[in-house]
Amino acid sequence: MSEPRSGPEAPNAGSGNGPLRGHGLLAKLGWALRSDAGPLRPRNEDFAGVYAPTTPDDAWDRGPFFVVCDGRGDQGVGAVASRTAVESALAAWAAPDPAPPPEALRAAASAANDAVCKAARTREQPGMATTFTALTLAGREAVVVHLGDSRCYLVRQGICTQLTADHSRAEEVSSEALPGPELPGWSAEQSQLLGASGRDRTVPVDLFVTDTEAGDVFVLCSDGLSGAVTSGDIAEWASAVGSPAAPTVVEAAEELVDLALEAGASDNVTVLVIKVTTGRAVPAAGARRPFFRRDRLWRGSNLNS
C-alpha cells in the first residue's frame, strides 16, 4: 500500500462517504477493506478505519485497531455519524500513553459516542447515531468492542463463528435507557447505537476477548453484508486467503462485497478482513516505545490503494 492518503472532506448529509478501499500487510497480519453504497441506496452511510503501525512491531506501544460503523439518521446524516465515530475512535486510539487494550477500546467507543452526540446537537438531528464494532490484536488474543448490528466473525479452520450479538430491538433495552418521547427523531432501534446514550452516560458496549491462532481470519462487517451473504460464504472466502482463488485478504474482501451486491444487498455493504499470519504474539500497550515512531492511520479513501 502506498503512503496513507486522507479521504475526502467530511461529507455533508447528501453526499455520503462514497466507495472505500484500503489494505495493508504487516509482519504478523494482513488487512483489507471495501465499502460500497450497494444497489438500492443513494449514498454510503457506512465508514471504516484502521490504525496500523508501520514500524517494526517490537517497537510498538499499542496494537493495530480496526473499526466498522454503520450510520443511521434522517436526511442522510448517517454518513456523518459513522465517519465522525471512526475519526474520533482512531484519534483516541492514537493518543499518548496508551491504556491496556480493553480500557483503550472502551475509551475509543466513549470518544466516538461523545463526538456523535456533539455532531447531532450541532446539526439539530437527535436521531443521528451509528453502530460501532472494533477489534484489536494483543498478544495472542483478539479484543472486540461492539454496539449495534454490525458484526465480527472469526473464521478458523474453515468454521465461521459469529462473535458479536446484534443489538437492534427495543426489548433488549431497559425502559430507562430508551430516549424519552420528548426527543423527536429517536427510534427503538437507535437506542442501541452510539449517540443514543448521551455524552455523560456510560456507553453500553459489549466487550470480550478470544484467543488467536496463526491462520485465523476476523471479518468485521455492516449488516448490508451479513444480511446478503451466508456464514458459509464468509467461511469460504476467509479460508481461501493464501490460495490461488484469493492470494491475499484483498481478494477475499472484494469477493465478499461482490457476492453481497450480486445478491441485491438492501443496505450499504462494508467489510474489513484481517488475517493473523503468525502464532507469535502481537505487541500491545506496554511494549517498548521507540524514540521515533511512524504510524499509519487509515481513515478511508475514495481512491483505490
C-alpha positions in Angstrom: 0.0 0.0 0.0 1.2 3.5 -0.8 1.7 6.2 1.8 -1.6 6.8 3.6 -3.9 9.3 1.9 -6.7 11.1 3.8 -10.1 10.6 2.4 -12.4 13.3 1.1 -13.6 16.2 3.2 -16.1 15.2 5.9 -19.4 14.5 4.0 -22.5 16.7 4.1 -25.8 14.9 4.7 -26.4 14.4 1.0 -23.1 13.3 -0.3 -22.4 10.1 1.7 -19.0 8.6 2.3 -18.6 7.1 -1.2 -16.9 3.8 -2.1 -13.9 2.9 0.2 -11.0 0.7 -0.4 -7.8 0.1 1.6 -5.3 -2.6 2.5 -2.1 -3.3 4.4 0.4 -6.0 5.1 2.3 -6.1 8.4 4.8 -8.7 9.8 2.1 -10.7 11.7 -1.1 -9.8 9.9 -2.8 -8.5 6.8 -5.9 -6.5 6.4 -8.2 -5.3 3.6 -11.3 -3.1 3.5 -14.0 -2.5 0.9 -17.2 -0.5 1.3 -19.9 0.2 -1.3 -23.3 2.0 -1.2 -25.0 -1.1 -2.7 -27.6 -1.3 -5.4 -30.5 0.2 -3.5 -29.1 3.1 -1.5 -28.4 6.6 -2.9 -25.4 7.1 -0.6 -22.9 5.2 1.5 -23.6 5.8 5.2 -21.0 3.2 6.4 -17.5 4.1 7.3 -14.4 2.2 8.5 -10.9 2.9 9.6 -7.6 1.2 10.6 -4.7 2.1 12.8 -1.7 0.0 11.7 1.8 0.9 12.9 4.4 0.6 10.2 7.5 0.5 12.4 8.9 -3.0 13.3 6.5 -4.5 15.7 9.0 -4.9 18.6 8.8 -1.1 18.8 5.0 -0.8 19.0 3.5 0.8 22.1 -0.1 -0.3 21.1 -1.6 -2.9 18.8 -3.5 -2.4 15.5 -7.1 -1.2 15.6 -9.9 -1.9 13.2 -13.4 -0.3 13.2 -16.6 -0.5 11.2 -19.5 1.9 11.7 -23.0 1.9 10.0 -24.6 5.3 10.4 -28.3 5.9 11.0 -30.5 9.0 10.8 -32.8 11.1 8.7 -31.8 13.1 5.7 -28.6 11.2 5.1 -26.8 12.2 8.4 -25.9 8.6 9.0 -22.8 9.2 6.8 -21.7 12.0 9.1 -22.4 9.8 12.2 -20.3 6.9 11.0 -17.4 9.0 9.8 -17.4 11.1 13.0 -17.3 7.9 15.1 -14.5 6.4 13.2 -12.4 9.5 13.1 -12.9 10.1 16.9 -12.1 6.4 17.8 -8.9 6.5 15.7 -7.8 9.7 17.4 -8.5 8.2 20.8 -6.6 5.0 19.9 -3.6 7.0 18.7 -3.5 9.3 21.8 -0.4 9.4 24.0 0.0 7.0 27.0 -2.0 4.0 25.6 -4.0 2.0 28.1 -4.4 -1.8 28.1 -6.5 -3.0 25.2 -9.9 -3.4 26.9 -9.7 0.0 28.5 -8.4 1.6 25.3 -11.3 0.1 23.3 -13.8 1.4 25.8 -12.2 4.8 25.6 -12.3 4.8 21.8 -16.1 3.9 21.9 -16.7 6.6 24.5 -14.8 9.2 22.4 -16.8 8.2 19.4 -20.1 8.4 21.3 -19.3 11.9 22.6 -18.3 13.1 19.1 -21.6 11.7 17.5 -23.7 13.3 20.3 -21.9 16.7 19.7 -22.5 16.4 15.9 -26.1 15.6 16.4 -26.7 18.6 18.6 -24.8 20.9 16.1 -26.9 19.6 13.2 -30.1 19.5 15.3 -30.5 15.8 14.4 -31.4 13.9 17.6 -31.9 10.7 15.6 -28.3 10.7 14.3 -26.4 7.6 15.6 -24.2 4.7 14.4 -23.3 1.1 15.1 -19.7 0.5 16.4 -17.7 -2.7 16.0 -14.0 -2.6 16.7 -11.2 -5.1 17.2 -7.6 -5.0 18.3 -5.0 -7.8 18.4 -3.0 -8.0 21.7 -0.5 -10.8 22.4 -2.2 -14.0 21.3 -5.7 -12.6 21.9 -8.3 -10.5 20.0 -10.3 -8.0 21.9 -13.6 -6.8 20.5 -15.9 -3.9 21.5 -19.4 -3.8 20.0 -22.7 -1.9 19.8 -25.4 -2.3 17.2 -26.0 -4.8 14.4 -22.7 -4.7 12.6 -20.8 -7.9 13.2 -17.5 -9.5 14.0 -16.9 -13.1 12.8 -13.9 -15.4 13.4 -13.1 -18.0 10.7 -10.8 -20.8 12.0 -10.1 -24.0 10.1 -13.0 -23.4 7.8 -15.5 -22.8 10.5 -17.2 -19.4 10.8 -18.3 -18.2 14.2 -20.2 -15.0 14.9 -18.5 -13.4 17.9 -20.9 -10.5 18.4 -24.6 -10.4 19.2 -26.8 -8.0 17.3 -28.4 -5.1 19.3 -31.3 -4.0 17.2 -34.6 -4.4 19.1 -36.3 -2.4 21.8 -36.9 -5.3 24.1 -33.1 -5.6 24.6 -33.0 -2.3 26.4 -34.4 -1.3 29.7 -37.1 1.4 29.7 -34.8 3.9 31.5 -32.3 3.5 28.7 -34.8 4.4 26.0 -34.9 8.1 24.8 -37.9 9.9 26.2 -40.9 10.8 24.0 -39.9 14.5 24.2 -36.9 13.7 21.9 -38.2 13.6 18.3 -36.3 11.6 15.7 -35.4 8.6 18.0 -36.5 5.1 17.3 -36.4 2.0 19.4 -33.6 0.6 17.2 -31.5 3.7 17.7 -31.5 3.2 21.5 -28.8 0.5 20.8 -26.4 2.7 18.9 -23.6 5.2 19.6 -25.0 8.6 20.1 -28.2 7.3 21.8 -26.9 7.2 25.4 -25.9 10.9 25.6 -22.5 12.4 26.4 -22.4 11.9 30.1 -23.6 8.3 30.3 -21.7 5.1 30.1 -21.7 3.7 26.6 -23.4 0.2 26.9 -21.0 -1.7 24.7 -20.2 -5.4 24.7 -16.5 -6.2 25.2 -15.0 -9.6 25.1 -11.7 -11.4 24.5 -10.9 -14.5 22.4 -7.7 -16.4 21.7 -5.9 -16.2 18.3 -4.0 -18.8 16.3 -2.0 -18.5 13.1 -4.4 -18.6 10.1 -7.3 -17.0 12.0 -9.3 -14.6 9.9 -11.5 -11.9 11.5 -14.3 -10.4 9.5 -15.9 -7.1 10.6 -18.9 -6.0 8.5 -22.0 -3.9 8.4 -25.5 -5.5 8.1 -25.5 -4.9 4.4 -23.0 -7.7 4.0 -24.2 -10.0 6.8 -27.8 -9.7 5.5 -26.9 -10.6 1.9 -24.3 -13.4 2.3 -24.2 -16.5 4.3 -21.8 -17.6 7.1 -20.8 -20.3 4.6 -19.8 -17.6 2.1 -17.8 -15.8 4.7 -16.1 -19.0 5.8 -15.3 -20.0 2.2 -13.6 -16.7 1.2 -11.8 -16.1 4.5 -10.4 -19.7 4.4 -9.3 -19.1 0.8 -6.9 -16.4 1.7 -3.4 -17.5 0.6 -4.9 -19.8 -2.1 -5.0 -19.2 -5.9 -8.6 -18.1 -5.5 -7.7 -15.4 -3.0 -4.0 -14.8 -2.8 -4.4 -12.0 -0.2 -7.1 -10.6 2.0 -7.8 -8.0 -0.7 -9.3 -10.6 -3.0 -11.4 -12.0 -0.1 -12.8 -8.6 0.8 -13.6 -7.9 -2.9 -15.3 -11.2 -3.4 -17.5 -10.9 -0.3 -18.7 -7.4 -1.3 -19.3 -8.6 -4.9 -21.4 -11.5 -3.6 -23.5 -9.1 -1.5 -24.0 -6.8 -4.4 -24.9 -9.6 -6.7 -27.5 -10.8 -4.2 -29.1 -7.4 -4.2 -28.0 -6.1 -0.8 -30.7 -3.9 0.7 -28.2 -1.7 2.6 -24.7 -0.3 2.3 -22.1 -3.1 2.2 -18.8 -2.8 4.2 -16.3 -5.5 5.1 -12.9 -5.5 6.9 -10.9 -8.8 6.6 -8.0 -9.3 9.0 -5.8 -12.4 8.8 -3.4 -13.4 11.6 -0.3 -14.8 9.8 1.8 -16.0 12.7 1.5 -17.7 16.0 3.8 -15.2 17.6 2.4 -12.6 20.0 1.3 -9.3 18.5 2.6 -6.4 20.7 0.0 -4.3 22.5 0.0 -1.5 25.0 3.1 -1.7 27.3 5.6 -2.6 24.6 8.8 -0.7 24.3 8.4 2.8 22.9 10.8 4.0 20.2 12.3 7.5 20.0 10.8 7.8 16.6 7.6 6.2 15.6 5.9 6.3 12.2 2.3 5.2 12.3 -0.3 4.5 9.6 -3.7 6.0 10.4 -6.1 4.9 7.7 -9.4 6.8 7.7 -10.8 5.7 4.4 -10.3 6.8 0.8 -12.4 7.1 -2.3 -9.2 6.1 -4.2 -8.1 2.6 -4.9 -5.0 1.9 -2.8 
